[in-house]
Amino acid sequence: MVEEHPSIGFWKSYHRLRRKGNTWNHKRVYRVYTSMKLNIRRRAKKRLPARAKQALFQPSAMNQTWSIDFMTDSLWDGRRFRLLNVIDDFNREILAIEVDTSLPALRVIRVLEKLELLRGLPQMMRVDNGPEFISDKLDQWCRTKKIQLVFIQPGKPMQNGFVERFNGSMRKELLNAYVFRTLSEVRFMTDKWRLDYNHNRPHDALDNRTPNDLLLADAC
């Protein structure tokens, strides 16, 4: 019975036996159930350590602090897709927008490794408590690269204010402005929008300069 229904657990098994006319005591059935090692192994929920509130760090140069976050949207046919956004807090530059239906921790690491080759890595990364960010794989990778992972408090998205503000702009100016039929269309439009955002779009927080303007000024 358990081979046919591998996820039903003890009580469902017991009541199925009762419906077949067996009158064995549930304690007796449970002894047989455990002796045959039929117990279902349950995945324990990962408990988060206490997250201390930290002031939003204001970097004075590139690659001091990056902010990372996910967004979700859907194609015309209803299929959901995710976007991984990476920005440099110093000049609000979009470093990467990764698009796919699934973006696990290993994919996050792959994006960061590409950025390492193009730009180097930050001293600190600010993230929320999503499963991709609290994964052991990302934690170990950041330790190896000597990157400090800073977690915001659960339910406090504005502690990641730079990327949250960016997400709002992206939602308004791109995701809500167009209908996407394929992931290829999403990738094409997000890359086009990223280039315009970094090189042409003035930012109030940057005194109406672009992220690239600030980057060039910092280089001088």
C-alpha positions as CSV (number, residue, x, y, z in Angstrom):
1,M,0.0,0.0,0.0
2,V,2.8,2.4,0.9
3,E,4.7,1.5,-2.3
4,E,1.6,2.5,-4.3
5,H,1.0,5.7,-2.2
6,P,4.5,6.7,-0.9
7,S,3.5,10.1,0.6
8,I,0.4,9.2,2.6
9,G,2.0,8.8,6.0
10,F,1.0,6.7,9.0
11,W,-2.5,7.9,9.8
12,K,-3.7,7.8,6.2
13,S,-2.2,4.2,6.0
14,Y,-4.0,3.2,9.2
15,H,-7.4,4.5,8.1
16,R,-7.0,2.8,4.7
17,L,-6.4,-0.5,6.5
18,R,-9.5,0.2,8.7
19,R,-11.6,0.8,5.6
20,K,-10.5,-2.6,4.3
21,G,-12.0,-4.2,7.4
22,N,-8.8,-4.6,9.5
23,T,-9.4,-3.9,13.2
24,W,-5.8,-3.8,14.5
25,N,-5.0,-1.3,17.2
26,H,-3.3,1.8,15.9
27,K,-0.3,1.3,18.3
28,R,0.3,-2.1,16.9
29,V,0.1,-0.9,13.4
30,Y,2.5,2.0,14.2
31,R,5.1,-0.5,15.6
32,V,5.0,-2.4,12.4
33,Y,5.1,0.9,10.4
34,T,8.2,2.2,12.1
35,S,10.0,-1.2,12.2
36,M,9.6,-1.3,8.4
37,K,11.1,2.2,8.3
38,L,8.2,3.6,6.4
39,N,8.2,6.9,8.3
40,I,8.1,9.9,5.9
41,R,11.1,12.2,6.3
42,R,9.7,15.8,6.6
43,R,11.8,18.7,5.5
44,A,12.4,21.0,8.4
45,K,11.8,24.7,7.8
46,K,15.0,26.6,7.8
47,R,15.0,29.0,10.8
48,L,16.4,32.4,10.1
49,P,18.9,33.9,12.6
50,A,17.9,37.2,14.1
51,R,18.3,40.0,11.6
52,A,19.5,43.3,13.1
53,K,18.2,46.5,11.7
54,Q,21.0,48.3,9.8
55,A,21.1,51.8,8.4
56,L,21.1,52.0,4.6
57,F,24.9,52.3,3.9
58,Q,25.8,55.2,1.6
59,P,28.8,54.0,-0.5
60,S,31.3,56.5,-1.7
61,A,32.8,54.5,-4.6
62,M,31.8,51.7,-6.9
63,N,31.8,48.1,-5.8
64,Q,31.5,48.9,-2.1
65,T,27.8,47.8,-1.9
66,W,25.6,46.0,-4.3
67,S,21.9,45.4,-3.8
68,I,20.2,42.3,-5.2
69,D,16.5,41.4,-5.5
70,F,14.0,39.4,-7.4
71,M,10.9,40.5,-9.3
72,T,8.1,38.4,-10.8
73,D,5.9,39.0,-13.9
74,S,4.0,37.0,-16.5
75,L,4.0,36.5,-20.3
76,W,0.9,37.1,-22.4
77,D,-0.1,33.4,-22.1
78,G,0.1,33.5,-18.3
79,R,3.4,31.8,-17.8
80,R,5.3,33.3,-14.9
81,F,8.9,34.4,-15.1
82,R,11.4,35.9,-12.6
83,L,14.0,38.7,-12.9
84,L,17.1,38.9,-10.8
85,N,18.2,42.5,-10.5
86,V,21.7,43.6,-9.4
87,I,22.6,47.2,-8.9
88,D,25.6,49.1,-7.5
89,D,24.3,51.4,-4.7
90,F,27.0,54.0,-5.4
91,N,25.6,55.2,-8.7
92,R,22.4,53.2,-9.0
93,E,23.9,51.4,-12.0
94,I,22.1,48.3,-13.2
95,L,24.8,45.6,-13.3
96,A,22.6,42.7,-14.4
97,I,19.0,41.7,-15.1
98,E,18.8,38.0,-15.4
99,V,15.5,36.6,-16.8
100,D,14.1,33.0,-16.6
101,T,11.3,30.9,-15.3
102,S,13.5,29.7,-12.5
103,L,16.5,31.3,-10.9
104,P,18.0,29.1,-8.1
105,A,21.0,29.9,-6.0
106,L,23.5,28.4,-8.4
107,R,22.1,30.7,-11.2
108,V,22.6,33.7,-8.9
109,I,26.2,32.7,-8.3
110,R,26.7,32.3,-12.1
111,V,25.5,35.8,-12.7
112,L,27.8,37.1,-10.0
113,E,30.7,35.2,-11.5
114,K,30.1,36.9,-14.9
115,L,30.1,40.3,-13.2
116,E,33.3,39.4,-11.4
117,L,35.0,39.1,-14.8
118,L,33.5,42.3,-16.2
119,R,33.7,44.6,-13.1
120,G,35.0,42.9,-10.0
121,L,33.0,42.1,-6.9
122,P,31.7,44.2,-4.1
123,Q,32.8,44.4,-0.5
124,M,29.2,43.9,0.6
125,M,25.9,42.6,-0.8
126,R,22.5,43.5,0.6
127,V,19.7,40.9,0.1
128,D,16.4,39.8,1.6
129,N,15.7,36.5,3.2
130,G,14.6,34.6,0.1
131,P,15.6,30.9,-0.3
132,E,18.1,31.7,-3.0
133,F,19.9,34.2,-0.7
134,I,20.0,32.2,2.5
135,S,21.2,29.1,0.7
136,D,24.4,27.4,1.9
137,K,25.8,27.6,-1.6
138,L,25.6,31.3,-1.9
139,D,26.9,31.8,1.7
140,Q,29.9,29.6,1.0
141,W,30.6,31.3,-2.3
142,C,30.5,34.8,-0.6
143,R,32.8,33.6,2.1
144,T,35.3,32.3,-0.5
145,K,35.2,35.7,-2.3
146,K,35.3,37.6,1.0
147,I,32.0,39.3,0.4
148,Q,29.9,40.4,3.4
149,L,26.2,39.3,3.0
150,V,23.9,41.8,4.7
151,F,20.3,40.5,5.3
152,I,17.4,42.9,5.8
153,Q,14.9,42.1,8.5
154,P,12.0,40.0,7.3
155,G,9.0,42.1,6.1
156,K,11.1,45.3,5.9
157,P,11.8,45.7,2.1
158,M,12.7,49.4,2.5
159,Q,15.9,48.3,4.3
160,N,16.9,47.4,0.8
161,G,15.7,50.8,-0.4
162,F,18.0,51.3,-3.4
163,V,16.9,48.2,-5.3
164,E,13.3,48.5,-4.1
165,R,13.1,52.0,-5.7
166,F,14.7,50.6,-8.8
167,N,12.2,47.8,-8.9
168,G,9.4,50.3,-8.8
169,S,10.8,52.2,-11.8
170,M,11.3,49.0,-13.7
171,R,7.8,47.9,-13.0
172,K,6.3,51.2,-14.2
173,E,8.5,52.0,-17.2
174,L,9.1,48.5,-18.6
175,L,7.1,45.6,-17.2
176,N,3.7,47.4,-17.0
177,A,4.3,49.3,-20.3
178,Y,4.7,46.3,-22.6
179,V,3.1,42.9,-23.3
180,F,5.7,40.1,-23.6
181,R,5.0,36.9,-25.5
182,T,8.3,35.1,-25.0
183,L,11.3,35.2,-22.7
184,S,13.4,36.3,-25.6
185,E,11.3,39.4,-25.9
186,V,11.7,40.1,-22.2
187,R,15.5,39.6,-22.4
188,F,15.8,41.9,-25.4
189,M,13.6,44.7,-23.9
190,T,15.2,44.5,-20.4
191,D,18.7,44.8,-21.9
192,K,17.6,47.7,-24.1
193,W,16.1,49.4,-21.1
194,R,19.1,48.7,-18.9
195,L,21.4,50.5,-21.4
196,D,19.1,53.5,-21.5
197,Y,18.8,53.5,-17.7
198,N,22.5,53.5,-17.2
199,H,23.5,56.0,-20.0
200,N,20.6,58.3,-20.8
201,R,18.0,58.4,-18.0
202,P,18.6,61.2,-15.4
203,H,18.1,60.3,-11.8
204,D,16.7,62.7,-9.1
205,A,18.9,61.1,-6.5
206,L,22.0,61.8,-8.7
207,D,21.2,65.5,-9.3
208,N,19.7,64.5,-12.7
209,R,22.9,62.8,-13.8
210,T,23.0,59.3,-15.1
211,P,24.7,56.3,-13.4
212,N,27.4,56.4,-16.2
213,D,28.0,60.2,-15.5
214,L,28.7,59.5,-11.9
215,L,30.9,56.5,-12.8
216,L,33.0,58.7,-15.1
217,A,33.2,61.5,-12.5
218,D,34.4,59.0,-9.9
219,A,37.1,57.6,-12.3
220,C,38.4,61.2,-12.7
